[in-house]
Every structure is written in C-alpha cells, then in structure tokens.
Amino acid sequence: MKSLLLILSKSRYFAPAFVFTSLNIWFGTWAIYIPSVKEKLDINKADLGIALFCLSLGVFTIFPFASKIVNKLGVGRATWYGVVCNSFAALLPLLAPNYYALMGSLFVFGLCNGITDIAMNTLVTEIEKEDKQNFMSAAHGFFSLGGILVGLSSFLIPMIGNPPLHMVIVVALVLVVNFVLRKNYIHILAAPVEKEPFSFKLFKPLLLLGIIGFVSMGSEGAIIDWSGLYLKEVALAPEFLIGAGFLAFSTTMTLGRFLGDGISARIGSVKIVALGAGIAILGYALVLTQLTLLAIVGFALCGLGFSVMVPELFRIGGNVKGVDSSQGVAFIAGTGYSGFLLGPVILGFLAESFSLIYSFVLLLGSALLVFGITFFIKGRGK
C-alpha cells in the first residue's frame, strides 16, 4: 500500500497514474455502448467482430513505431499528446454514421490507445529510475480503477440517454484533469541508454519476458471471456453466481496491483512474477475441481496472481541492459496484447472441439510454463 499512498500524496506520481485511469475510462465508456452502436448501425455479430478487430489492428500498427515516436517527442510530451489524441479519438466510434466509418474510427482509436499505452508505461519506468520508487503495479491498479469508475457511470445511461453526449462529458472531465496534471511529467525525457549491437543474448531476456506477457495477458482475456460460461456449464453454478468469477477476479486484480509494489521492493521483480505464477497455479487447480464455490475462489486467486505480472514485466522490460526503455516496454506490450486477443480465441477453439475443461487445463499448463521461465530470467530486474 506504500505505493498507493505515494501516488495519492504526490502529484508527480498521481499525474501519470491518472493517465492509466484515463485510458480505461475512454475504452470502457466506448465498450458499454457497443450494443447501442450495433443496433444503431444495424450490423450483425460477425460485422461487429471485424470492426472490433480494426481497433486491435490499430494498436498493433503503432507498436513497431511507438518507441521511436516516444523518444522523438520525449516520454512526457508523448504521454500528454497521447491523452489529447485519445480524447478526440474516443468520440469517433460513437459518432460513426455507417459501418465503414466505424471501422476507420476504431482503427484510429486503437492507434491512440497503443501509443498512449507505450508512453505511459515508459514514463512510469523513467520516474521509477529517477526517484528509486516503485509504483508501476499501483499505476496499473489505477487502470483497473478506471474500469470500476466506468461501471459506476453506466448507471447514468438512462438519465443521459445519448451515447455521444455521455462520451463528451467523460472526455471533457478526463481531459481537464489531465491538462492540470500534465505539468508534473511533460518535461520528462527517457534516460540515454548505451546501446549494444543486436545479439541473441540481448534478445533472450525480452523473448522470455514476451512469453510471460503473452501467457499472463492471454489468461486475463480468457478469464474475462470464459469464466461465466465455465461456471454455468462446467461448475453448474446457479444463475446469480455466474458473474461471480469475473467479479472475484477483477477485485483481487485491483487489490493485488495496489499491494504489488511493496512486495516487489522486498523480494524483487522476478520473484514476484514467480510468486504470482504459483498463486495462479493454485487458482486454476481450484477452478478445475468443478465445484462452484471453489472455482470462484480459484478465479479470485488467479486475479491475485496475474495482477502483479504485467506491471513487473513492464518494469523489467524497461530496464533490460542495452535496450531503450521505450523499446522494452513496446515489446512487452505487443506480445501481451497478442495474448490478450488470441488467448480467448484459442481457448474457444479448444472448448468447441473438445471441452471447456481442456481450455482451463491449458491455462494451468501456461501458468506452470511461466513459473518455469522465471528460473531462466533470474537476476533480471531487482
């Protein structure tokens, strides 16, 4: 909780943390209106899936260029410009007059999300280096907090009754707060790194971190998409408990991120990733008992375990010797997002071809793989 208190007590830390919150507020507010957009444009689920893929395509398109953009602008300015671009891009999908405009607007929204994601994680990495203070995990906790705020704002939907107006209000409030806070980070530049010629030895730690990122974010996406169906069809949970797995997962995810920095400072980044993998393994074991209450507890443990992984991966990736922090962060983000998007699809194929139980057995195996990999990155990070 020390890092949470640090963020809440000093604007130097609160300012970048609020960018994390903002990113999820923009994205979450768009997400709650997806059914409305589908109905307004009279498109089917397949068409909607293609449109949503355009958002992902935008994210992946910017990743190869993100580190150069961040270094060219300066990490502080890149973060602020990302905030401004997202503020306008978030409005576009809800204003799209037709399906093709929706695809184009989501692609632009994805571009803005991608550059902001890289910039804000690099910014936190640089501030941690300068101040020798850990708050990356808590910053990601503020991202999760953004989702909670969006959930609360959804109660305003009947009162506002106008999706674009709702987004305009959200964008205006978020932009004003970020405008006031930007002075705390806009001047920050990434510390120069003594680059080394490319070699497998240099690439190996990033590759291992990328595998962990793919698995951890893939697992996160899978639980978000499949936990309800697992409780319903496999654990035979009563209807009122079908959403309990996702709720338990989200709650412990947020809590774990607020606690993670303090634990990381004591035991180091690699050990906390290993600890998180161990907790996730126990969680999946409980899920696979197929008993409703144990499965819900299992999802809660998975949330706690995976909560610390992604923030620590960004921290380690931003400190790999001979690699720009923005490049390390961009690589972790790219592989992580790949897992987040592909994981649920792979598990869906397994569930359709065999059984949803096999999908969660694969997730258990993935957590075991992460635990094993941590022994090969020993000594990296703190």
C-alpha positions as CSV (number, residue, x, y, z in Angstrom):
1,M,0.0,0.0,0.0
2,K,3.0,2.3,0.3
3,S,3.0,3.0,-3.5
4,L,-0.7,3.8,-3.3
5,L,-0.1,6.3,-0.6
6,L,2.8,7.7,-2.6
7,I,0.5,8.2,-5.6
8,L,-2.2,9.8,-3.6
9,S,0.1,12.1,-1.7
10,K,2.3,13.4,-4.5
11,S,1.2,14.9,-7.8
12,R,4.4,13.7,-9.5
13,Y,3.2,10.1,-9.1
14,F,-0.6,10.8,-9.3
15,A,-0.3,12.5,-12.7
16,P,1.0,9.5,-14.6
17,A,-1.2,7.1,-12.6
18,F,-4.3,9.1,-13.7
19,V,-3.3,8.6,-17.4
20,F,-3.7,4.9,-16.7
21,T,-7.1,5.5,-15.2
22,S,-8.0,7.7,-18.2
23,L,-7.1,5.0,-20.8
24,N,-9.5,2.6,-19.2
25,I,-12.2,5.2,-18.8
26,W,-12.1,6.1,-22.5
27,F,-12.0,2.4,-23.6
28,G,-14.6,1.3,-21.0
29,T,-17.1,4.0,-21.9
30,W,-16.9,3.0,-25.5
31,A,-17.3,-0.6,-24.5
32,I,-20.6,-0.1,-22.6
33,Y,-22.1,1.4,-25.7
34,I,-21.1,-1.4,-28.1
35,P,-24.6,-2.9,-28.1
36,S,-26.1,0.6,-28.9
37,V,-23.7,1.0,-31.8
38,K,-24.5,-2.4,-33.1
39,E,-28.2,-1.6,-33.0
40,K,-27.8,1.9,-34.4
41,L,-25.8,0.7,-37.5
42,D,-27.9,-2.5,-37.8
43,I,-24.9,-4.8,-38.1
44,N,-24.6,-8.5,-37.1
45,K,-22.1,-10.1,-34.6
46,A,-19.7,-11.1,-37.4
47,D,-19.5,-7.5,-38.7
48,L,-19.1,-6.2,-35.2
49,G,-16.2,-8.7,-34.6
50,I,-14.5,-7.3,-37.7
51,A,-15.0,-3.7,-36.6
52,L,-13.5,-4.6,-33.1
53,F,-10.6,-6.3,-34.9
54,C,-9.9,-2.9,-36.5
55,L,-9.3,-1.4,-33.0
56,S,-6.8,-4.2,-32.3
57,L,-5.2,-3.7,-35.7
58,G,-4.7,0.0,-34.8
59,V,-2.9,-1.0,-31.6
60,F,-0.6,-3.4,-33.4
61,T,0.1,-1.0,-36.2
62,I,1.6,1.6,-33.9
63,F,3.7,-0.7,-31.8
64,P,6.6,-1.1,-34.2
65,F,6.9,2.7,-34.4
66,A,6.0,3.6,-30.8
67,S,9.4,3.6,-29.2
68,K,10.8,5.9,-32.0
69,I,7.8,8.3,-31.5
70,V,8.2,8.3,-27.7
71,N,12.0,9.0,-28.0
72,K,11.5,11.7,-30.6
73,L,8.8,13.6,-28.7
74,G,10.2,12.9,-25.2
75,V,8.3,10.4,-23.0
76,G,6.5,13.2,-21.1
77,R,5.2,15.0,-24.2
78,A,4.3,11.7,-25.9
79,T,2.2,10.8,-22.9
80,W,0.4,14.2,-23.0
81,Y,-0.1,14.1,-26.8
82,G,-1.5,10.5,-26.3
83,V,-4.0,11.9,-23.8
84,V,-5.1,14.6,-26.3
85,C,-5.4,12.2,-29.2
86,N,-7.3,9.7,-27.2
87,S,-9.7,12.3,-26.0
88,F,-10.8,13.1,-29.6
89,A,-10.5,9.5,-30.9
90,A,-12.8,8.2,-28.2
91,L,-15.6,10.3,-29.6
92,L,-15.3,9.0,-33.2
93,P,-16.8,5.4,-32.9
94,L,-20.0,6.8,-31.2
95,L,-20.4,9.4,-34.0
96,A,-19.7,7.0,-36.9
97,P,-22.6,7.3,-39.4
98,N,-22.0,4.0,-41.0
99,Y,-20.2,0.6,-40.7
100,Y,-17.1,1.7,-42.7
101,A,-16.7,4.9,-40.7
102,L,-16.9,2.7,-37.5
103,M,-14.1,0.5,-38.7
104,G,-12.0,3.6,-39.6
105,S,-12.7,5.3,-36.3
106,L,-11.9,2.2,-34.2
107,F,-8.6,1.8,-36.1
108,V,-7.7,5.4,-35.2
109,F,-8.8,4.8,-31.6
110,G,-6.5,1.8,-31.5
111,L,-3.6,3.8,-32.8
112,C,-4.1,6.4,-30.0
113,N,-4.6,3.7,-27.3
114,G,-1.4,1.9,-28.4
115,I,0.9,5.0,-28.4
116,T,-0.5,6.1,-25.0
117,D,0.0,2.7,-23.5
118,I,3.6,2.6,-24.5
119,A,4.3,6.2,-23.5
120,M,2.6,6.0,-20.0
121,N,4.4,2.7,-19.1
122,T,7.7,4.1,-20.3
123,L,7.0,7.3,-18.3
124,V,6.5,5.3,-15.1
125,T,9.6,3.3,-15.7
126,E,11.6,6.5,-16.1
127,I,10.2,8.1,-13.0
128,E,11.0,4.9,-11.0
129,K,14.6,5.1,-12.2
130,E,15.0,8.7,-11.3
131,D,13.3,8.5,-7.9
132,K,14.1,4.9,-7.0
133,Q,10.5,4.5,-6.1
134,N,8.3,1.5,-7.2
135,F,4.8,2.4,-8.3
136,M,4.3,0.6,-11.6
137,S,2.0,-2.0,-10.1
138,A,-0.1,0.6,-8.3
139,A,-0.3,2.6,-11.6
140,H,-1.8,-0.5,-13.2
141,G,-4.2,-0.7,-10.2
142,F,-5.3,2.8,-11.3
143,F,-6.0,1.4,-14.7
144,S,-8.3,-1.2,-13.1
145,L,-9.9,1.6,-11.0
146,G,-10.8,3.3,-14.3
147,G,-12.9,0.2,-15.2
148,I,-14.7,0.5,-11.8
149,L,-15.5,4.2,-12.5
150,V,-16.9,3.3,-15.9
151,G,-19.1,0.6,-14.3
152,L,-20.4,3.2,-11.9
153,S,-21.0,5.8,-14.6
154,S,-23.1,3.2,-16.5
155,F,-25.9,3.9,-14.1
156,L,-26.1,7.3,-15.8
157,I,-27.0,5.8,-19.2
158,P,-30.8,6.0,-18.7
159,M,-30.5,9.6,-17.4
160,I,-28.3,10.9,-20.2
161,G,-29.9,8.8,-23.0
162,N,-27.3,9.9,-25.6
163,P,-24.1,7.9,-26.1
164,P,-22.1,10.7,-27.8
165,L,-23.1,13.2,-25.1
166,H,-22.1,10.7,-22.4
167,M,-18.7,10.4,-24.0
168,V,-18.3,14.1,-24.5
169,I,-18.9,14.6,-20.8
170,V,-16.4,11.9,-19.9
171,V,-13.8,13.2,-22.3
172,A,-14.2,16.8,-21.1
173,L,-13.8,15.8,-17.4
174,V,-10.8,13.5,-18.1
175,L,-9.1,15.9,-20.4
176,V,-9.4,18.8,-17.9
177,V,-7.9,16.8,-15.1
178,N,-5.0,15.6,-17.3
179,F,-4.4,19.2,-18.5
180,V,-4.0,20.3,-14.9
181,L,-1.7,17.4,-14.1
182,R,0.5,17.4,-17.2
183,K,3.0,19.9,-15.8
184,N,4.2,17.1,-13.5
185,Y,5.6,14.9,-16.3
186,I,5.6,16.8,-19.6
187,H,9.3,17.7,-19.2
188,I,10.5,14.2,-18.5
189,L,12.8,12.6,-21.1
190,A,14.0,9.0,-21.2
191,A,17.5,8.5,-19.8
192,P,20.0,7.8,-22.5
193,V,21.0,4.1,-22.8
194,E,24.3,2.7,-24.0
195,K,23.0,0.6,-26.8
196,E,24.6,-2.7,-27.7
197,P,24.7,-4.4,-31.1
198,F,21.8,-6.8,-31.7
199,S,22.5,-10.3,-30.4
200,F,20.5,-13.3,-29.2
201,K,22.0,-12.8,-25.8
202,L,20.4,-9.3,-25.7
203,F,17.1,-10.5,-27.2
204,K,16.8,-13.6,-25.0
205,P,15.6,-11.8,-21.8
206,L,13.0,-9.8,-23.9
207,L,11.8,-13.0,-25.6
208,L,11.3,-14.8,-22.2
209,L,9.5,-11.7,-20.8
210,G,7.4,-11.6,-24.0
211,I,6.3,-15.3,-23.5
212,I,5.3,-14.5,-19.9
213,G,3.4,-11.4,-21.2
214,F,1.6,-13.4,-23.8
215,V,0.6,-16.1,-21.3
216,S,-0.4,-13.7,-18.5
217,M,-2.5,-11.3,-20.6
218,G,-3.9,-14.2,-22.6
219,S,-5.0,-15.8,-19.3
220,E,-6.6,-12.5,-18.3
221,G,-8.5,-12.2,-21.5
222,A,-9.6,-15.8,-21.3
223,I,-11.0,-15.5,-17.7
224,I,-12.8,-12.3,-18.7
225,D,-14.4,-14.0,-21.7
226,W,-14.9,-17.6,-20.4
227,S,-15.3,-17.6,-16.6
228,G,-19.0,-17.1,-16.7
229,L,-19.6,-19.9,-19.2
230,Y,-17.3,-22.2,-17.2
231,L,-19.3,-21.6,-14.0
232,K,-22.6,-22.1,-15.8
233,E,-21.8,-25.1,-18.0
234,V,-19.0,-26.9,-16.0
235,A,-19.4,-25.9,-12.4
236,L,-23.2,-25.8,-12.8
237,A,-23.4,-22.6,-10.8
238,P,-26.8,-21.0,-10.0
239,E,-27.7,-18.1,-12.3
240,F,-26.9,-15.4,-9.6
241,L,-23.3,-16.7,-9.3
242,I,-22.5,-16.9,-13.0
243,G,-20.8,-13.5,-12.9
244,A,-19.1,-14.1,-9.5
245,G,-15.9,-15.5,-11.1
246,F,-15.3,-12.4,-13.1
247,L,-16.1,-10.1,-10.1
248,A,-13.8,-12.1,-7.8
249,F,-11.0,-12.0,-10.5
250,S,-11.4,-8.2,-11.1
251,T,-11.5,-7.4,-7.3
252,T,-8.3,-9.3,-6.5
253,M,-6.6,-8.0,-9.6
254,T,-7.2,-4.4,-8.5
255,L,-6.2,-5.2,-4.9
256,G,-3.0,-7.1,-5.9
257,R,-1.8,-4.2,-8.1
258,F,-2.1,-1.8,-5.2
259,L,-0.1,-4.2,-3.0
260,G,2.4,-5.4,-5.6
261,D,5.0,-2.6,-5.5
262,G,5.7,-3.1,-1.8
263,I,6.2,-6.8,-2.2
264,S,8.3,-6.3,-5.3
265,A,10.6,-3.8,-3.4
266,R,11.2,-6.6,-0.8
267,I,11.7,-9.7,-2.9
268,G,12.4,-8.3,-6.5
269,S,10.6,-8.3,-9.8
270,V,11.5,-11.9,-10.9
271,K,10.5,-13.4,-7.6
272,I,7.1,-11.7,-7.5
273,V,6.4,-12.9,-11.0
274,A,7.2,-16.5,-9.8
275,L,5.0,-15.9,-6.7
276,G,2.2,-14.7,-8.9
277,A,2.5,-17.7,-11.2
278,G,2.4,-20.0,-8.1
279,I,-0.8,-18.4,-6.9
280,A,-2.3,-18.6,-10.3
281,I,-1.4,-22.4,-10.5
282,L,-3.3,-22.9,-7.2
283,G,-6.2,-20.8,-8.5
284,Y,-6.5,-22.9,-11.7
285,A,-6.3,-26.1,-9.6
286,L,-9.3,-24.9,-7.6
287,V,-11.2,-23.9,-10.8
288,L,-10.6,-27.4,-12.2
289,T,-12.3,-29.0,-9.2
290,Q,-15.5,-28.0,-11.0
291,L,-17.1,-27.1,-7.7
292,T,-18.8,-23.7,-7.8
293,L,-17.5,-22.1,-4.6
294,L,-14.0,-23.5,-5.0
295,A,-14.0,-22.3,-8.7
296,I,-14.9,-18.8,-7.7
297,V,-12.1,-18.8,-5.1
298,G,-9.9,-20.1,-7.8
299,F,-10.7,-17.2,-10.1
300,A,-10.0,-14.8,-7.2
301,L,-6.6,-16.4,-6.8
302,C,-5.9,-16.2,-10.5
303,G,-6.7,-12.4,-10.4
304,L,-4.3,-12.0,-7.4
305,G,-1.6,-14.0,-9.2
306,F,-1.8,-12.3,-12.5
307,S,-2.3,-8.8,-11.1
308,V,1.4,-8.4,-10.4
309,M,2.8,-10.0,-13.6
310,V,2.2,-7.4,-16.3
311,P,3.4,-4.4,-14.2
312,E,6.5,-6.2,-13.3
313,L,7.1,-7.3,-16.9
314,F,7.0,-3.6,-17.9
315,R,9.4,-2.7,-15.1
316,I,11.8,-5.5,-16.1
317,G,11.5,-4.8,-19.8
318,G,12.1,-1.1,-19.3
319,N,15.4,-1.9,-17.5
320,V,17.0,-4.5,-19.9
321,K,20.6,-3.6,-20.4
322,G,21.4,-2.2,-23.8
323,V,17.8,-1.6,-24.8
324,D,15.8,1.7,-24.7
325,S,13.1,1.6,-22.0
326,S,10.5,2.5,-24.7
327,Q,11.6,-0.4,-26.9
328,G,11.5,-2.9,-24.0
329,V,8.0,-1.6,-23.0
330,A,6.8,-1.7,-26.6
331,F,7.9,-5.3,-27.0
332,I,6.2,-6.4,-23.7
333,A,3.1,-4.6,-24.7
334,G,3.0,-6.1,-28.2
335,T,3.4,-9.7,-27.0
336,G,1.0,-9.1,-24.1
337,Y,-1.8,-7.7,-26.3
338,S,-1.2,-10.6,-28.7
339,G,-2.0,-13.0,-25.9
340,F,-5.0,-10.9,-24.7
341,L,-6.5,-11.0,-28.1
342,L,-5.5,-14.6,-29.3
343,G,-5.9,-16.4,-25.9
344,P,-9.7,-16.3,-25.8
345,V,-9.9,-17.4,-29.5
346,I,-7.5,-20.4,-28.9
347,L,-9.5,-21.4,-25.8
348,G,-12.8,-21.0,-27.7
349,F,-11.5,-23.4,-30.4
350,L,-10.5,-25.9,-27.7
351,A,-13.8,-25.6,-25.9
352,E,-15.7,-26.1,-29.2
353,S,-13.6,-29.0,-30.4
354,F,-13.2,-30.8,-27.0
355,S,-14.4,-29.3,-23.8
356,L,-14.1,-26.0,-21.8
357,I,-12.3,-28.1,-19.1
358,Y,-9.5,-28.7,-21.6
359,S,-9.2,-24.9,-22.1
360,F,-8.6,-24.4,-18.4
361,V,-6.1,-27.3,-18.3
362,L,-4.2,-25.4,-21.0
363,L,-4.3,-22.3,-18.8
364,L,-2.9,-24.3,-15.9
365,G,-0.1,-25.5,-18.1
366,S,0.6,-22.0,-19.2
367,A,0.9,-20.8,-15.6
368,L,3.3,-23.7,-15.0
369,L,5.3,-22.6,-18.0
370,V,5.6,-19.0,-16.6
371,F,6.8,-20.4,-13.3
372,G,9.5,-22.4,-15.1
373,I,10.6,-19.4,-17.2
374,T,11.3,-17.3,-14.1
375,F,14.2,-19.5,-13.3
376,F,15.8,-18.5,-16.6
377,I,15.4,-14.8,-16.0
378,K,16.8,-14.9,-12.5
379,G,18.8,-11.8,-11.7
380,R,16.9,-9.6,-14.2
381,G,15.1,-6.6,-12.6
382,K,15.5,-6.0,-8.9
